[in-house]
Amino acid sequence: MTHHQSTALRQRAHRLRRFAEQIECTPAMSLERHATVDTWRGPRPEECLQLLHQAQHRIHETAEELRRHAWLLDQQADELELAAAAVLS
């Protein structure tokens, strides 16, 4: 059973890392390329660009949190495998 648990944890970790990568590669993460001085002028557009950067920063933070959680799942899988190996020896 422990092998199945560690495998499941590693699969979840892999999915979390893949999801983190996917959300960081969405088109929304490159919208600032279209928000240049040639596109907008005045205080409101600057505020919108600042809000966009804040939202993108939160997305990056969330992706990093997913990666940290994936790392913890891998650590749990390692611990399960070590415990199982200790029981067998």
N, CA and C of each residue as an Amber inpcrd file, in Angstrom:
protein
   267
   0.8150000  -1.1980000   0.0000000   0.0000000   0.0000000   0.0000000
   0.8590000   1.2630000   0.0000000   1.9870000   1.2440000   0.6880000
   2.8530000   2.4120000   0.7770000   3.3860000   2.8110000  -0.5880000
   3.7200000   1.8200000  -1.4110000   4.2130000   2.1270000  -2.7540000
   3.1360000   2.8700000  -3.5470000   1.9040000   2.4340000  -3.4190000
   0.8030000   3.0930000  -4.1350000   0.6060000   4.5200000  -3.6150000
   0.7440000   4.7000000  -2.3050000   0.5930000   6.0370000  -1.7280000
   1.6960000   6.9730000  -2.2070000   2.9280000   6.4930000  -2.2070000
   4.0340000   7.3510000  -2.6440000   3.9190000   7.6620000  -4.1400000
   3.4780000   6.6850000  -4.9080000   3.2750000   6.9280000  -6.3470000
   2.1780000   7.9620000  -6.5590000   1.1020000   7.8560000  -5.8120000
   0.0040000   8.8270000  -5.9300000   0.4710000  10.2280000  -5.5410000
   1.2730000  10.3150000  -4.4860000   1.7980000  11.6220000  -4.0740000
   2.6920000  12.2220000  -5.1510000   3.5370000  11.4010000  -5.7450000
   4.4260000  11.8970000  -6.8040000   3.6300000  12.3290000  -8.0450000
   2.5660000  11.6060000  -8.3480000   1.7240000  12.0050000  -9.4830000
   1.0340000  13.3400000  -9.2080000   0.5620000  13.5130000  -7.9950000
  -0.0620000  14.7920000  -7.6300000   0.9560000  15.9190000  -7.7170000
   2.1710000  15.6700000  -7.2520000   3.2270000  16.6760000  -7.3120000
   3.5230000  17.0510000  -8.7660000   3.5870000  16.0540000  -9.6160000
   3.8410000  16.3050000 -11.0360000   2.7230000  17.1570000 -11.6440000
   1.4760000  16.8380000 -11.3140000   0.3420000  17.6130000 -11.8440000
   0.3710000  19.0510000 -11.3450000   0.7380000  19.2380000 -10.0850000
   0.8300000  20.5990000  -9.5560000   1.9060000  21.4050000 -10.2770000
   3.0510000  20.7910000 -10.5150000   4.1180000  21.4960000 -11.2400000
   3.6920000  21.8310000 -12.6690000   3.0240000  20.8810000 -13.3000000
   2.5610000  21.1140000 -14.6710000   1.5180000  22.2370000 -14.6900000
   0.6180000  22.2560000 -13.7180000  -0.3910000  23.3020000 -13.6450000
   0.2660000  24.6630000 -13.3990000   1.2560000  24.7080000 -12.5240000
   1.9710000  25.9600000 -12.2630000   2.6020000  26.4940000 -13.5490000
   3.1920000  25.6040000 -14.3080000   3.7950000  26.0110000 -15.5770000
   2.7290000  26.5100000 -16.5530000   1.6070000  25.8240000 -16.6010000
   0.5390000  26.2240000 -17.5220000  -0.0150000  27.6030000 -17.1810000
  -0.2270000  27.8770000 -15.9110000  -0.7980000  29.1810000 -15.5740000
   0.2030000  30.2980000 -15.8110000   1.4860000  30.0060000 -15.6920000
   2.4800000  31.0390000 -15.9790000   2.6770000  31.2640000 -17.4730000
   2.2200000  30.3400000 -18.2830000   2.3730000  30.4630000 -19.7420000
   1.0960000  30.9220000 -20.4330000   0.0890000  31.3210000 -19.6810000
  -1.1470000  31.7720000 -20.3080000  -0.9190000  33.1130000 -21.0060000
  -1.7060000  33.4110000 -22.0230000  -1.5630000  34.6920000 -22.7240000
  -1.7060000  35.9100000 -21.7980000  -2.4540000  35.7770000 -20.7270000
  -2.6220000  36.9030000 -19.7980000  -1.2960000  37.3460000 -19.1860000
  -0.3400000  36.4300000 -19.1500000   0.9510000  36.7640000 -18.5490000
   1.8250000  37.6170000 -19.4720000   1.3870000  37.8420000 -20.6890000
   2.1730000  38.6910000 -21.6030000   1.3710000  39.8930000 -22.0960000
   0.2960000  40.2150000 -21.4030000  -0.5360000  41.3430000 -21.8090000
   0.2070000  42.6780000 -21.7650000   1.1870000  42.7930000 -20.8980000
   1.8910000  44.0790000 -20.7860000   2.5960000  44.4740000 -22.0830000
   2.8540000  43.5130000 -22.9430000   3.4550000  43.8360000 -24.2460000
   2.5260000  44.7120000 -25.0770000   1.2410000  44.6330000 -24.7980000
   0.2560000  45.4120000 -25.5430000  -0.1490000  46.6850000 -24.8010000
   0.4770000  46.9370000 -23.6780000   0.1190000  48.0930000 -22.8530000
   1.2800000  49.0790000 -22.7900000   1.7400000  49.5070000 -23.9230000
   2.8780000  50.4300000 -23.9890000   2.3790000  51.8650000 -24.0800000
   3.3020000  52.8060000 -24.0910000   2.9360000  54.2230000 -24.2130000
   2.2850000  54.5140000 -25.5550000   2.5590000  53.6770000 -26.5420000
   1.9100000  53.8520000 -27.8420000   0.4490000  53.4270000 -27.7970000
   0.0830000  52.6160000 -26.8270000  -1.2810000  52.1160000 -26.7170000
  -2.1350000  53.0380000 -25.8650000  -1.6020000  53.4240000 -24.6910000
  -2.3820000  54.2040000 -23.7300000  -1.6200000  55.4450000 -23.3030000
  -2.3740000  56.4530000 -22.9040000  -1.7820000  57.6640000 -22.3320000
  -2.6670000  58.1100000 -21.1580000  -2.0560000  58.7500000 -20.1840000
  -2.8070000  59.3010000 -19.0680000  -2.7090000  58.4670000 -17.8090000
  -3.2920000  58.9640000 -16.7040000  -3.1620000  58.2800000 -15.4050000
  -3.9430000  56.9690000 -15.3280000  -5.0940000  56.8890000 -15.9340000
  -5.9010000  55.6580000 -15.8410000  -5.1910000  54.4710000 -16.4820000
  -4.6270000  54.6150000 -17.6780000  -3.9060000  53.4820000 -18.2590000
  -2.7110000  53.0360000 -17.4170000  -2.0270000  54.0030000 -16.7950000
  -0.8980000  53.6310000 -15.9300000  -1.3870000  52.8260000 -14.7300000
  -2.5400000  53.2280000 -14.2000000  -3.1300000  52.4820000 -13.0900000
  -3.5060000  51.0710000 -13.5330000  -4.0560000  50.9560000 -14.7260000
  -4.4230000  49.6360000 -15.2520000  -3.1840000  48.7580000 -15.4280000
  -2.1130000  49.3530000 -15.9280000  -0.8720000  48.5960000 -16.1040000
  -0.3140000  48.1540000 -14.7550000  -0.4000000  49.0290000 -13.7690000
   0.0590000  48.6650000 -12.4260000  -0.7890000  47.5130000 -11.8660000
  -2.1000000  47.5820000 -12.0630000  -2.9710000  46.4980000 -11.6080000
  -2.6610000  45.1930000 -12.3290000  -2.3570000  45.2890000 -13.6180000
  -1.9750000  44.1000000 -14.3810000  -0.7100000  43.4820000 -13.8020000
   0.2870000  44.3180000 -13.5160000   1.5350000  43.7900000 -12.9510000
   1.3060000  43.1600000 -11.5830000   0.4300000  43.7560000 -10.7960000
   0.1160000  43.1780000  -9.4860000  -0.5620000  41.8190000  -9.6380000
  -1.4890000  41.7380000 -10.5800000  -2.1810000  40.4630000 -10.8150000
  -1.2020000  39.4030000 -11.3130000  -0.3080000  39.7830000 -12.2100000
   0.6830000  38.8380000 -12.7110000   1.6120000  38.3810000 -11.5950000
   1.9680000  39.2820000 -10.7140000   2.8200000  38.9250000  -9.5770000
   2.1130000  37.9030000  -8.6840000   0.8210000  38.1290000  -8.4410000
   0.0540000  37.1650000  -7.6310000  -0.0110000  35.8040000  -8.3170000
  -0.1250000  35.8020000  -9.6310000  -0.1450000  34.5270000 -10.3690000
   1.1880000  33.8090000 -10.1990000   2.2890000  34.5510000 -10.3160000
   3.6100000  33.9270000 -10.1120000   3.7470000  33.3960000  -8.6830000
   3.2600000  34.1590000  -7.7160000   3.3220000  33.6950000  -6.3260000
   2.5080000  32.4210000  -6.1440000   1.3450000  32.3710000  -6.7620000
   0.4920000  31.1840000  -6.6670000   1.1670000  29.9810000  -7.3170000
   1.7970000  30.2030000  -8.4630000   2.5170000  29.1130000  -9.1280000
   3.6550000  28.6070000  -8.2460000   4.3490000  29.5210000  -7.5910000
   5.4220000  29.1050000  -6.6840000   4.8690000  28.3370000  -5.4920000
   3.7050000  28.7400000  -5.0070000   3.0690000  28.0050000  -3.9110000
   2.6990000  26.5890000  -4.3580000   2.2140000  26.4500000  -5.5830000
   1.9270000  25.1100000  -6.1140000   3.2040000  24.2790000  -6.1720000
   4.2960000  24.8880000  -6.5830000   5.5810000  24.1640000  -6.6440000
   6.0690000  23.7760000  -5.2480000   5.8870000  24.6770000  -4.2780000
   6.2750000  24.3380000  -2.8960000   5.4360000  23.1670000  -2.3780000
   4.1600000  23.1920000  -2.6850000   3.2930000  22.0870000  -2.2520000
   3.7120000  20.7860000  -2.9410000   4.0680000  20.8730000  -4.2080000
   4.5480000  19.6870000  -4.9300000   5.8090000  19.1450000  -4.2710000
   6.6990000  20.0400000  -3.8640000   7.9300000  19.6160000  -3.2050000
   7.6000000  18.8810000  -1.9030000   6.6300000  19.4110000  -1.1520000
   6.2250000  18.7480000   0.0960000   5.6320000  17.3690000  -0.1750000
   4.8600000  17.2470000  -1.2280000   4.3020000  15.9320000  -1.5800000
   5.4230000  14.9500000  -1.9240000   6.4220000  15.4210000  -2.6530000
   7.5740000  14.5580000  -2.9570000   8.3070000  14.1490000  -1.6870000
   8.4270000  15.0680000  -0.7400000   9.0760000  14.7460000   0.5310000
   8.2740000  13.6990000   1.2900000   6.9630000  13.8190000   1.2830000
   6.1180000  12.8190000   1.9410000   6.2760000  11.4550000   1.2700000
   6.3580000  11.4600000  -0.0430000   6.5590000  10.2000000  -0.7700000
   7.9020000   9.5810000  -0.3890000   8.9400000  10.4050000  -0.2890000
  10.2600000   9.9050000   0.1290000  10.1900000   9.2850000   1.5170000
   9.4940000   9.9590000   2.4370000   9.3760000   9.4480000   3.8020000
   8.6280000   8.1190000   3.8440000   7.5770000   8.0170000   3.0510000
   6.8380000   6.7480000   2.9930000   7.7300000   5.6210000   2.4750000
   8.4960000   5.9280000   1.4400000   9.3870000   4.8990000   0.8610000
  10.4840000   4.5120000   1.8290000  11.0260000   5.4850000   2.5570000
  12.0520000   5.1620000   3.5600000  11.4710000   4.3170000   4.7020000
  10.2730000   4.6750000   5.1210000   9.6300000   3.8970000   6.1970000
   9.3550000   2.4670000   5.7270000   8.9130000   2.3330000   4.4900000
   8.6350000   0.9970000   3.9580000   9.9340000   0.1850000   3.8300000
  11.0030000   0.8380000   3.4160000  12.2870000   0.1420000   3.2850000
  12.8110000  -0.2810000   4.6580000  12.5820000   0.5480000   5.6860000
  13.0300000   0.2130000   7.0320000  12.2640000  -0.9860000   7.5820000
  11.0000000  -1.0930000   7.2610000  10.1900000  -2.2150000   7.7270000
  10.6520000  -3.5080000   7.0580000  11.0300000  -3.4120000   5.7910000
  11.4550000  -4.5950000   5.0410000  12.8380000  -5.0740000   5.4430000
  13.6600000  -4.2030000   6.0020000  15.0370000  -4.6370000   6.3440000
  15.1750000  -5.0840000   7.7640000
